[in-house]
Amino acid sequence: MSLEIDLATGLLYLLVFPGFAFLFTYALAAEYVDRKLYARVQNRVGPPPLQPLADFLKLLAKESAVPEDATARIYKAAPLTGLAGVLTAMLYIPVWSETAAMSFEGDLVVVLFLLSLPSFSLFFGGWYSGNVFSQVGTTRTITQLFGYEIPFFLACFAPAVAAGTLELSGIVAFVGSNPLHMLVFLPAFVVGLLSLQAKLERIPFDAPEAESELATGALVEYSGRKLALFHLTKDVELVVGAALLSALFLGGPYPVGSVEGVAGAALGIAVFLVKTLAIVAVLSILRGVLARLRIEQVLSVFYRWLVPIGLAQIGIVLAVGLYAEGLL
């Protein structure tokens, strides 16, 4: 789909579907699934279905103070920057068919950049809050970012190399029409899952938050509406990250069969929801069964293991492509 769309359609995509309204609802639903499954792994009951919404509304009603030592403009802008990034990223990921709401050649690179914004907004918000615990947490955030971004990029580029395009819609069409490639991409899929877990700062990669050490790290000074926006950003980032992995490695909304029109779109959305929730479930189980790694252990995992696996995956993809073309 061309980027040349009318203003009304663009606003519909941005504000309703697959933009803010859809992501807000789905992000809170995914948080419920995540918390419920995490609780069951620990033999707890877990929250009721509307608990994520209640927590969000409760934070909105509370006072949102600005610390005396904070750099006010950066401190206030940080929560909005990260949320805007992940909301925009969803526009380029196919949801109901192989074609995204907005797409162009190279949109995969844009999505990867936009998914990095929450980490940077967390860093700047915590660093300029003026609190020493926040600054230690933000130092860990940026240190961990240098560990997971490289393998995450390598994992995401493997399907792009196989498809011969950096357009997500083209990659989804390729994977959907070549389902056996899902097995070829399995190492990259595992690397992508672990890197996304680190990007979200979830166990075992939650050293930047580490409640027992840093009193929630970078967010220690945030409260009220600003804290609510940070929590919402994490929930939306979880959904968008799962949607990206689903598009790259599982064919996104495929298989939708030969159904066309509204029924086809509804079937595509249903497949999309099932695949993304399955990824959320895997991440929740990882959070429930693993223990926190120290920050130097986090970097060791990514540089010693996941980066080499990511490079090897691209080599495998190139070898499979050459073999398919009869050149090997």
N, C-alpha and C positions, 0 to 999 in steps of 0.2 A: 504494500500500500504506500502510495506517495505521501510525503509530508504535507503536500498542498491540499489541506482540508479546510472547510469553512470554519468560522469562529464558533458557531453554535455546536457543531460536531466536536470540535476540540474541547470546548468547555464540558460537554456531556461526557467525553472520555475522561477528562481530568477530575471532574467533581462527582460523577455518579458511577460509571462502570467503564473500564476496570480501575477507576481512580479512587478518590477519597472515600465515598460512601461504601463501596464494595470492600475496599481494603480495611476500613475501620471495623466493619462487621466481621469480616473473615479473620482479621488479626485477633480480635477478642475471642472468637470461637476457637482459633488455633491455640491461643493462650490457655483456654479452658482444657482443651485436649491435652496439651503439654503438661499442665499442672495436675490434671486428673491421672494421667498415665504415670507421671513421676511419683505421685502419691501411692498409687497401687503397687509400683515396684518396691516401695518402702513399706508396704503393708499398712498404709493409711487410707482413710476414706477419700480424702481430697475435697476440693471446693464444689459448691453447687454450680449449675450452669451459668448463672448470671453474676457470679462473683467477680470476674474480670471487669465487667461493666460497672459494678458497684464500686470497686476499688478506683477505677478511673474517675467516676463522678465524685467520689469522696475527695480525691486529690484536687479536683477542679474547685471544690468548695472551700478549700483551705487557703490560708494566707500564703502568698508567694513573695518571700522576703529576698532582698538583695544584700549580701554581706557588705559590711563597711569597707573592707579591704579589696573588694572585687572591682574589676574593670567592667563597669555596668553594661556598656553597649555590647561587648563580646559575650558577657555572661548571659544577657537576655536573648541575644540572637542565636546562640548555640543550639538550643532545642529545636528551633524552627528550621535551621539549616539542614540538620540531619533528617528530619521528617520530610522536608520538601524533596530531598534527594531520593529517598526510597519510594515516595509516592510517584515521582516522575519516572523512575526506573520501570515501574510496572507497565507503563504505556507501550514499552517495546517488547514485552514478553507475550507470546500467544496464549490466549485463554480459552477461546471458544472454537478456534480453527487454527490452521497452520499459519495464518496471517495475524500479526499483532495489530492492535488499534492504530499504532503509528510505527513505521519501520523504515529503515534505509540501510544501505550497505555500510557496515561498520558499527551498527547499533550495539553489538555485543561489547565493544570497547567502552561505549558510553554507559551501558548498564553496569559494567564492572567499576567504572569510575564513580558512578552515583552510589553504588553500594559501599564505597569507601568513605563517603561523606559522614555517616553516623559516627565512625571511629574518630574522624578529625574533629567533628563538632563536640564529641565527648572530651577529646583532648583539650581543645581550646576552652570549653566551658569549665572544666575542672581546673585547668592551669590558672585561668584568670579569676577564679573564685577567691583566691587569696588564702586558702586553707592548705596546711602542710600535708594532711592526709590525702586531699584531692590531688595535690601535685605529685605525690608518690604514686597514686593510682594512675594518673595520666601518663607518667613516665613509663609505667608498665604497659599501659594501653598502646603507646606508640612503639615500644620495644616489641611487643607481641605482634603488632601490625607488620613489622619488617619480617617476621617469621612466616605468617600465614598467607600474605598477599601473593608471594611468588608461586607457591604450589597451587593456590587457588586459580591464579591466572593460567598456569600451565594446564591444569585440569580442564578448565573451561575452553581453552584453545584447541584441545585434542579433537573434539567433535567438529570444530570449525575447520581444522586442517583436513579432516576426512570429507567434509561436505564441500570444501573449496569455497567457502564464503564466511564472512564475518557478520552476516545478517541472521538474526535469531529465527526469523520466519523460514529462511532457507534451510537452516540447520534442523529445525523441527520437521520440515518436509522430508529432508534426507533421512533422518533417523526413523521417522514414521514409515517410510517406504523401504527401509533396510533394517528391519528389527534385529537381525543377527548382529549388527554392529553394537547393540547394547551389551553383548558379551565382550566384545573387543574393548569397549569403553569402561569395563568394570573397575580396573585399577584407578582410572581417573575419577570415576564416580566416588570411590572410597576416599580418595584424596580430597575431592570437593566437599564431601560430607564433613570430614574432620576439619577442613579449613573453614567451612561455614560455622561449625561449632565454635571455633576460636574467634571468628569474626563477631559472633554474638556474645563472646565472653561467657560461655557456659561451661560447666564442669565437663572435662578436666582442665579447661583452659580459662578458668575464671580468676586467675591471679590478679588482674587489674582491679577486681571488685573485692574479693577476699574479705568478707565481713568480719571474720575473726582477727584480721590483721589491720585493716584499713577503714573499718566502719563504712563500708560500701564504696570506698575509693573515690573516684572522680565526682560522684553524685552526692557526697556527704553534705554539701551546703545547699543543695537544691530542695525545694519544697513546693507544695501547691501546684499551680498550673504548669510551671516549668518542669517539675518532676513528672507530672502526668504526661507531658509531651515526650519526655525522654523514654518513659516506659512504653508509650504507644509506638514510638520509633522502633524500639527493640521488637515489639510484636509484629509490626509491619515488615521490618527487615527479615524476621523469621519467615514470614509468608512469601515475600519476594525472593529471598534466597532459595527457598524450597521450590518456588515456581521456576526459577532459573535452572536449577539442577534437573527438574522435571523436563524442561524444554530441551536441555542439552543432551541428557542421557536416557530419558524415558519416552521421548517423542511428544512431550507436552499433552495436548488434548487428543492425540491419536490413541487407539484407533476409533474413529468416528464412523467408519463404514461408509456406505453410500447415501446416508441420510442427508438431505439438504434442507435449507430453510430454517425455520425456528426450531424444529425438532432436532436438526443436526447441531445447531448451536447449543441447545440445551444438553444434548448428549456430550458434546465436547466439553462444556463446563463441568458436567458431572464427572467425566474422566479426569479433568484437570484437578478437581477437588479431591478425588480419591488418591491420585498420585502425590499431590502436595501434602496431604494429611499423612500419607504413609511415610514420607520423608520426615515430617515433624515427629511422628511416632518413633522413628529410628533415633533421631536426635534426643528425644526424651529418655529413651532407654539408655543411651550412652551417658546421659547426665545422671541417671539413677544408679548405674553399676560401676562407674569409674570414680577415682579420687582425684583431688586437685593436684596439678603439677606445679612445681616451682617455676619461676619465670625462665631460668636457664634451661630447665628440662623441656619447657615448651619449645624454645628455639632449637634445642637438640633434636626433638622429634621432627620438626619441620625441615631442618637443613640436612640432617643425616638420613632421613627416611623418605619424607613426602616429596621433596624437591627431586631426588633421583628417580623416584617412581613416576613423577610427572614427566620428566624428560624421557624416561623409558617408554611411557605411554605414547608420546608423540612419535618416537621411533617405531613403535609397533604399528601405529596408524599409517605411517608412511610406507612401511613394509607391506601391510595388507593392501594398501592402495596400489602399489607397484605390482603386487602379485595378481590383483584383480585385473590389471591392465595387461597382464601377460609379459611383463618386463623382467620378472624374476624366475 
